[in-house]
Amino acid sequence: MLLRIASASLWNRRLTVLLTAFSIAVSVFIMLGVDHLKNELKSSFGRTVSGVDLIVGARTGSTNLLLYSVFRIGNPSNNLSWQTYQALSQSKEVAWAVPISLGDSHKGYRVMGTTPDYFVHFKYGSRQALSFDKGAAFSTTQQVVLGSEVAAKLHYHLGDELVISHGTGEVSFTHHDAYPFKVVGILAPTGTPVDQTVHVNLASIELIHASGSHSGRDHPKVQGTSQAQSNQEHDDDHDHDHAAQGVGHDLQPGSVTAMLVGLKSRIGTLTFQRKVNEYKAEPLLAIIPGVALAELWQMMGMVEKALALIALLVLLASLLGMTTMLLASMREREREIAVLRAIGAHASFVLLLIELEAILIALVGAAAGYLGLAGLLALLKGWISSEYGLFINSLPLSGSTLGYLGIIVGLAAVLALIPAILSYRTALSRGLSVRV
């Protein structure tokens, strides 16, 4: 009977009740959203790379090196020379080394030049190896391996051709269309930035940039060119065609963006890191991915706390608004409460009625906030993945989520004690007296 009376009372004041529940839903949406995104970002970043002992690049900040080499965020301040890469990769401590070269793109997706060893040694998650959904790794220039998302979004299949562009923006005015690339492999989904990467042979990067001045499509011919010049350009194009067919696969770049390093013994990681950081030939930086990630989250700690505090303040404001609404309605409900008391309802019954109303409002608001967030994540997680490279899972109804919802309902019940106690003390004669 108590539940039926509370429901009828709330329905009688449905407009103010719905507005109050909506404000609670918004605060729950923000609070759960901040917590879930924080956890998902940590999980997404943490599972991006594993099995790599060190990342080596030009001297810069450790976070910057991690972001552009692994997460394809930002740009390098400088490159490391090919001679340095060879010297370090041949060190006795090194089991394997994979170079990566960034700076080009294809329709907004980053192009990464590397070697076939990348598909062997790069790991993600719990040391999971990359696998091919279709095809295989490239074996020469003008072959490309696509991440799963690139292939799905751009509708590429094995055998299709694509052209890469200079620069990393979504719009580029310099296309290397003299050398189209053929799709020879499509990677299985990983839930990491690998899915959004276009992988080409490292020699291909050197080939297309070294040949840009000879390509008639990259640099249009000037009118009035002599026959001899035309013949020379034809010979150059012919030579590049041979290079494109595989003759140029041994082209060595002058520099690379970074290198991924696996050591023979992890015990010597710090020693080799110090050796790289003190390298005499050029200024270098070697980072341990896990340590760099910890530094990144430490930097983000203040932001996390600020967002959590804002979400908490919004929630408290909503609950205080609910309390204010209940207090404001007490004047109008004096006669209702007096009638309940006159027909035999105990004062504690009235107190429980107010408490139950507050709990019902909080439950409706909390449920609406949770369902709204879960639905929005389900709709937008694909867009978030393609636009920002962040892989956000749907919001589960986990123990922590239920704990948050329980705390919200509990706070609502505590704050509702104020109007409930006032109603408990309301005199019966005051409610039944004739108002002039």
C-alpha positions in Angstrom: 0.0 0.0 0.0 2.9 2.4 0.8 4.3 1.9 -2.7 0.9 2.6 -4.3 0.4 5.7 -2.4 3.9 7.0 -3.1 3.5 6.3 -6.8 0.1 8.1 -6.9 1.6 11.1 -5.1 4.5 11.3 -7.5 2.3 11.0 -10.5 0.2 13.8 -9.2 3.3 16.0 -9.3 4.7 14.3 -12.4 6.2 17.5 -14.1 8.4 18.5 -11.2 9.2 14.8 -10.5 10.3 14.2 -14.1 12.5 17.3 -14.1 14.1 16.3 -10.9 14.7 12.7 -12.2 16.1 14.2 -15.4 18.7 16.2 -13.4 19.7 13.1 -11.5 20.0 11.2 -14.7 22.3 13.8 -16.2 24.5 13.7 -13.1 24.6 9.9 -13.2 25.4 10.0 -16.9 28.4 12.3 -16.2 29.6 10.3 -13.2 29.5 6.9 -14.8 30.7 8.3 -18.1 33.8 9.8 -16.5 34.6 6.6 -14.6 34.0 4.3 -17.5 36.0 6.4 -20.0 38.9 6.6 -17.6 39.0 2.8 -17.2 38.5 2.2 -20.9 41.2 4.6 -21.9 43.7 3.0 -19.5 42.7 -0.5 -20.8 42.9 0.6 -24.4 46.3 2.3 -24.0 47.6 -0.6 -21.9 46.8 -3.3 -24.4 48.2 -1.4 -27.4 51.7 -2.7 -27.2 53.4 -5.6 -25.4 56.5 -7.7 -25.9 58.5 -4.5 -26.9 61.2 -3.9 -24.3 62.3 -0.4 -25.6 61.2 2.2 -28.1 64.0 4.3 -29.4 63.7 7.7 -31.2 65.2 11.1 -31.4 65.6 12.9 -28.1 62.2 14.3 -27.0 59.7 13.8 -24.2 59.0 10.2 -23.3 55.3 10.7 -23.6 55.6 12.3 -27.0 57.8 9.4 -28.3 55.3 6.9 -27.0 52.3 8.7 -28.5 53.6 9.1 -32.0 55.4 5.8 -32.3 52.7 3.6 -30.8 49.4 5.5 -30.8 50.0 7.6 -34.0 49.2 10.7 -32.1 51.3 13.8 -32.8 54.4 14.0 -34.8 58.1 13.4 -34.1 60.4 16.4 -33.4 63.2 14.7 -35.3 64.3 11.3 -36.8 67.1 9.0 -36.0 69.6 8.1 -38.8 69.6 4.8 -40.6 73.3 4.3 -39.6 72.3 4.6 -35.9 69.4 2.2 -36.4 71.8 -0.4 -37.9 74.4 0.1 -35.2 71.9 -0.3 -32.4 70.1 -3.3 -34.0 73.4 -5.1 -34.3 74.2 -4.6 -30.6 74.9 -7.8 -28.7 72.0 -7.1 -26.3 69.4 -6.9 -29.1 67.4 -9.9 -30.1 65.4 -8.0 -32.8 64.7 -4.5 -33.9 62.0 -3.1 -36.2 62.2 0.3 -37.8 59.1 2.5 -38.3 58.8 5.5 -40.5 55.8 7.9 -40.3 54.8 11.0 -42.2 52.4 10.0 -44.9 48.7 9.1 -44.9 45.9 7.7 -46.9 42.5 9.3 -46.6 43.2 10.4 -43.0 44.8 7.1 -42.0 48.4 7.0 -41.0 50.9 5.2 -43.3 53.7 3.4 -41.6 56.8 2.2 -43.3 58.4 -0.8 -41.7 59.8 -4.3 -42.5 58.1 -7.7 -42.6 59.6 -8.4 -39.1 57.0 -6.0 -37.7 54.3 -8.6 -38.2 56.4 -11.2 -36.5 57.6 -9.3 -33.4 55.0 -6.7 -32.6 52.6 -7.9 -29.9 49.5 -6.4 -28.3 47.2 -7.3 -25.4 48.7 -10.2 -23.4 51.5 -10.8 -25.9 49.1 -11.6 -28.7 50.8 -11.7 -32.1 49.3 -10.0 -35.2 47.4 -12.3 -37.5 46.1 -11.9 -41.0 42.4 -12.0 -41.8 43.3 -12.2 -45.5 46.5 -12.3 -47.5 50.0 -12.1 -46.1 52.7 -9.6 -45.3 54.3 -7.5 -48.1 57.4 -8.8 -49.7 58.5 -5.9 -51.9 57.7 -2.3 -52.7 54.3 -1.1 -53.9 52.6 -3.6 -51.7 50.5 -2.6 -48.7 49.0 -4.4 -45.6 45.9 -2.7 -44.2 44.6 -2.6 -40.7 41.2 -4.1 -40.3 39.4 -0.8 -39.8 41.0 0.8 -42.8 39.9 -2.1 -45.0 36.4 -2.1 -43.6 35.8 1.7 -43.7 37.3 2.2 -47.1 35.9 -1.0 -48.6 39.3 -2.4 -49.7 39.9 -6.0 -50.7 42.9 -8.0 -51.7 44.2 -6.8 -55.1 42.8 -3.3 -54.9 45.1 -0.4 -55.5 45.5 2.8 -53.5 47.6 5.9 -53.5 49.3 7.4 -50.4 49.7 11.1 -49.8 52.3 13.2 -48.2 51.6 14.5 -44.7 49.2 13.2 -42.0 46.2 15.4 -42.5 42.9 14.2 -43.9 43.3 16.5 -46.9 46.6 16.4 -48.8 47.5 18.3 -52.0 50.5 16.0 -52.7 49.7 12.5 -53.8 52.3 9.9 -54.7 50.1 8.6 -57.5 53.0 7.7 -59.7 53.3 4.6 -57.5 50.0 3.0 -56.6 50.1 0.3 -53.9 48.5 -3.1 -54.2 46.7 -4.6 -51.2 48.3 -7.9 -50.4 47.2 -8.4 -46.8 44.5 -7.3 -44.3 45.1 -7.8 -40.6 42.6 -9.3 -38.2 41.1 -6.8 -35.7 43.2 -6.0 -32.6 41.4 -3.1 -30.9 44.5 -1.0 -31.2 45.9 1.7 -33.5 47.2 -1.1 -35.7 43.6 -1.4 -37.0 43.8 2.2 -38.3 47.3 1.9 -39.9 48.4 1.5 -43.5 51.6 -0.6 -43.5 54.1 -0.4 -46.4 57.6 -1.6 -46.9 60.2 0.8 -45.5 61.9 0.9 -49.0 58.6 2.1 -50.4 58.8 5.3 -48.4 62.2 6.0 -49.7 61.2 5.1 -53.2 58.2 7.4 -53.5 60.0 10.4 -51.9 63.2 9.9 -53.8 61.2 9.7 -57.1 58.8 12.5 -56.5 60.8 15.0 -58.6 60.7 12.6 -61.6 57.1 11.6 -61.5 55.1 13.4 -64.1 51.9 13.0 -62.0 53.5 14.4 -58.8 55.1 17.3 -60.7 53.5 18.1 -64.0 55.8 18.7 -67.0 56.4 22.2 -68.2 55.1 23.0 -71.6 57.7 23.3 -74.3 59.9 20.5 -73.0 62.5 19.3 -75.5 62.4 15.9 -77.1 65.6 14.9 -75.3 64.2 16.0 -72.0 61.0 14.0 -72.6 63.1 11.0 -73.5 65.1 11.4 -70.4 62.0 11.6 -68.3 60.6 8.5 -70.0 63.8 6.7 -69.1 63.6 7.8 -65.5 59.9 6.7 -65.3 61.0 3.4 -66.8 63.7 3.0 -64.2 61.2 3.7 -61.4 58.8 1.2 -62.9 61.5 -1.4 -62.5 62.1 -0.3 -58.9 58.4 -0.5 -58.3 58.4 -4.1 -59.5 60.9 -5.0 -56.8 64.3 -4.0 -57.9 64.2 -1.1 -55.5 63.2 -3.1 -52.5 66.7 -2.7 -51.0 66.6 1.1 -50.9 67.9 2.3 -47.6 66.3 5.3 -46.0 68.4 8.2 -44.7 66.5 8.1 -41.4 63.5 6.5 -39.6 61.1 7.8 -37.1 61.7 5.3 -34.4 62.6 1.7 -33.7 61.0 -1.0 -31.6 63.5 -3.1 -29.8 63.3 -6.6 -28.2 66.2 -7.6 -25.9 67.8 -11.0 -25.4 67.4 -10.6 -21.6 65.0 -8.2 -19.9 67.5 -8.0 -17.0 69.7 -5.8 -19.1 66.9 -3.4 -20.2 68.0 -0.5 -18.0 71.6 -0.9 -19.0 70.8 -0.8 -22.7 68.4 2.1 -22.1 71.2 4.1 -20.5 73.5 3.1 -23.4 71.1 4.5 -25.9 70.4 7.7 -23.9 74.1 8.4 -23.8 74.7 7.6 -27.4 77.5 9.8 -28.8 76.7 9.9 -32.5 73.3 11.6 -32.1 70.9 12.6 -29.3 68.5 9.6 -28.7 65.9 8.6 -26.2 64.9 5.1 -25.2 61.8 4.5 -23.3 60.2 1.4 -21.6 56.6 1.4 -22.9 55.0 0.4 -19.5 57.0 3.1 -17.6 56.1 5.8 -20.2 52.4 4.8 -19.9 52.6 5.1 -16.1 54.1 8.6 -16.5 51.3 9.5 -18.9 48.6 8.4 -16.4 50.4 10.2 -13.7 50.2 13.4 -15.7 46.6 12.8 -16.3 45.9 12.1 -12.6 44.9 15.7 -11.9 42.6 15.8 -14.8 40.9 12.6 -13.7 40.4 14.0 -10.2 39.1 17.2 -11.5 36.5 15.4 -13.7 35.5 13.1 -10.9 35.0 16.2 -8.6 32.9 17.9 -11.2 30.7 14.8 -11.6 30.3 14.5 -7.8 29.3 18.2 -7.5 26.8 17.8 -10.3 25.3 14.8 -8.5 25.1 16.6 -5.2 23.5 19.6 -6.9 20.9 17.3 -8.4 20.2 15.5 -5.1 19.9 18.9 -3.3 17.5 19.9 -6.0 15.4 16.9 -5.3 15.4 17.7 -1.6 14.4 21.3 -2.3 11.6 20.0 -4.5 10.3 17.8 -1.7 10.6 20.6 0.8 8.7 22.9 -1.5 5.9 20.4 -1.9 5.5 20.0 1.9 3.4 23.1 2.2 1.0 21.9 -0.5 0.9 18.4 1.0 0.1 19.4 4.6 -3.6 18.6 4.1 -2.7 15.3 2.4 -0.5 14.3 5.3 -3.0 15.4 7.9 -5.7 13.3 6.3 -3.4 10.2 6.3 -2.8 10.9 10.0 -6.5 11.4 10.7 -7.4 8.0 9.2 -4.9 6.3 11.5 -1.6 6.4 9.7 1.3 6.6 12.1 3.8 9.5 11.9 6.5 6.9 10.9 4.3 5.9 7.9 4.4 9.5 6.6 8.2 9.6 7.1 8.6 6.3 5.2 6.3 7.7 2.5 8.6 10.7 1.9 11.7 8.5 2.0 10.1 6.1 -0.6 9.3 8.9 -2.9 12.8 10.1 -2.8 14.2 6.6 -3.4 11.9 6.1 -6.4 12.9 9.4 -7.9 16.6 8.6 -7.5 16.1 5.1 -8.9 14.3 6.4 -12.0 17.0 9.0 -12.5 19.9 6.6 -12.0 18.4 4.0 -14.3 17.8 6.6 -17.0 21.3 7.9 -16.7 22.8 4.4 -16.9 20.6 3.4 -19.9 21.3 6.7 -21.7 25.1 6.3 -21.3 25.0 2.6 -22.3 22.9 3.3 -25.4 25.1 6.3 -26.4 28.3 4.3 -26.1 26.8 1.4 -28.2 25.9 3.9 -30.9 29.1 6.0 -30.9 31.8 3.5 -30.1 32.5 2.9 -33.8 32.7 6.6 -34.5 34.9 7.2 -31.5 37.2 4.4 -32.8 37.5 5.8 -36.3 37.8 9.4 -35.3 40.0 9.3 -32.2 41.6 5.8 -32.3 40.0 5.0 -28.9 38.3 1.6 -28.4 35.6 2.1 -25.8 33.5 -1.0 -24.8 29.9 -0.8 -23.9 29.0 0.0 -20.4 28.6 -3.2 -18.4 26.3 -3.6 -15.4 29.2 -4.5 -13.2 29.6 -4.6 -9.5 31.2 -1.2 -9.5 28.4 0.3 -11.5 25.8 -1.1 -9.2 27.9 0.2 -6.3 27.7 3.7 -7.8 24.0 3.5 -8.3 23.6 2.2 -4.7 25.5 5.1 -3.3 23.4 7.6 -5.3 20.2 6.1 -4.0 21.6 6.0 -0.5 22.5 9.7 -0.7 19.0 10.5 -1.9 17.5 8.7 1.0 19.8 10.5 3.5 19.0 13.9 2.0 15.3 13.1 1.9 15.4 12.8 5.7 15.1 16.5 6.0 11.6 16.9 4.5 10.6 13.5 5.9 11.4 14.6 9.5 9.5 17.9 8.9 6.5 15.9 7.7 6.8 13.7 10.8 6.6 16.7 13.1 3.7 18.3 11.2 0.8 18.8 13.6 -2.4 17.1 12.7 -4.5 20.2 13.7 -2.4 22.4 11.3 -3.2 20.3 8.3 -6.9 20.1 9.0 -7.4 23.7 10.0 -9.5 25.9 7.7 -7.3 28.2 5.6 -8.5 31.7 5.1 
